[in-house]
Amino acid sequence: RNRPASSFRSPEEVEQRRILAQSHANLHARSSCSSDAEHASLLVADQRDARRRLVTAARRARGVQFQLPATSFVAVFGSPGEHGYGKQQCDPANSAGLALFRCTCGFTDWHTVSVDSAACILGEAFQPQSFELRFNGQVAEFRGKAAKGQATLAQFAAPSTVASGEKTSNISLHENSERSAKNRRSLDEKASIAVLFAKQRRLADAAIVIDG
């Protein structure tokens, strides 16, 4: 999900992460917990909370705002910078022309997350796999975006037409529904494996931002 620990970080980036470690978004860091077990339990709970809220938001109309605790946000999306899922930026820092890893608000102003592959953080069953999320420390706004060649749910469910010379043939909604059901079963099977793998990896992760 995040950059490998062996990746080089400049002194400026290390200092930025130290500052973010003192923000309200890092309240569930290891340094704030009495044991590794407590920290692991809070991390898993935050990740589950974020996924539940995101699943609900993805089913609503684009742009609908919803509550999202900062600890749940960072448990999935981490701090500003490049990530395996895509990237996150602090909007005020970006407007000031600062580097992508910079944050000038401490998770109290808008951040924009661009997700290109949600599988590594939310599982393969999560749809859409490509989306944009805005977050201001308390409230989030989900903005789905279909990847190239990927139909939206509405497009997939609607009757489609296939051109053949001047004639067209309609594919029935019933056929689309059967395909959708098969796809869901296939995704569920993959998701069960992905969830187990992701849980193992997430528990092994360090705190999302530098543990103060």
Long-range contacts (C-beta under 8 A, 24 or more apart in sequence): 1-76, 1-78, 1-83, 1-84, 1-85, 1-120, 1-121, 1-201, 1-202, 1-205, 2-78, 2-83, 2-84, 2-205, 2-208, 3-81, 3-82, 3-83, 5-206, 12-99, 13-81, 13-99, 13-101, 14-210, 16-101, 16-102, 16-103, 17-79, 17-101, 17-209, 17-210, 18-210, 18-212, 19-103, 19-106, 20-79, 20-103, 20-106, 20-107, 20-209, 20-210, 21-207, 21-209, 21-210, 21-211, 21-212, 22-106, 22-212, 23-70, 23-106, 23-107, 23-209, 24-70, 24-106, 24-107, 24-137, 25-70, 25-71, 25-73, 25-74, 25-106, 25-107, 25-137, 25-209, 26-71, 26-74, 26-207, 26-208, 26-209, 26-211, 26-212, 27-70, 27-71, 28-71, 28-75, 29-207, 29-209, 29-211, 29-212, 30-206, 30-207, 30-211, 31-207, 31-211, 31-212, 39-207, 40-203, 42-71, 43-75, 43-202, 43-203, 43-205, 44-199, 44-202, 44-203, 46-71, 46-72, 46-74, 46-75, 46-76, 47-72, 47-75, 47-76, 47-202, 50-75, 50-76, 51-76, 51-122, 51-123, 51-126, 53-140, 54-122, 54-126, 54-133, 54-142, 55-126, 57-140, 57-142, 58-126, 58-127, 58-128, 58-131, 58-142, 58-144, 60-142, 62-142, 62-143, 62-144, 63-141, 63-142, 63-143, 64-141, 64-142, 65-139, 65-140, 65-141, 66-139, 66-140, 66-141, 66-142, 67-138, 67-139, 67-140, 68-135, 68-138, 68-139, 68-140, 69-138, 70-107, 70-137, 70-138, 73-107, 73-135, 73-140, 74-107, 74-208, 74-209, 75-208, 76-121, 76-122, 77-113, 77-121, 77-133, 77-135, 78-208, 78-209, 79-103, 79-208, 79-209, 80-111, 84-117, 84-120, 84-121, 85-115, 85-116, 85-117, 85-118, 85-120, 85-121, 86-113, 86-114, 86-115, 86-116, 86-117, 87-113, 87-114, 88-112, 88-113, 88-114, 105-137, 107-135, 107-137, 108-136, 108-137, 109-136, 109-137, 110-134, 110-135, 110-136, 111-135, 111-136, 116-147, 119-194, 120-198, 121-198, 123-191, 123-194, 123-195, 123-198, 124-187, 124-190, 124-191, 124-194, 125-187, 125-188, 125-190, 125-191, 125-194, 127-153, 128-152, 156-180
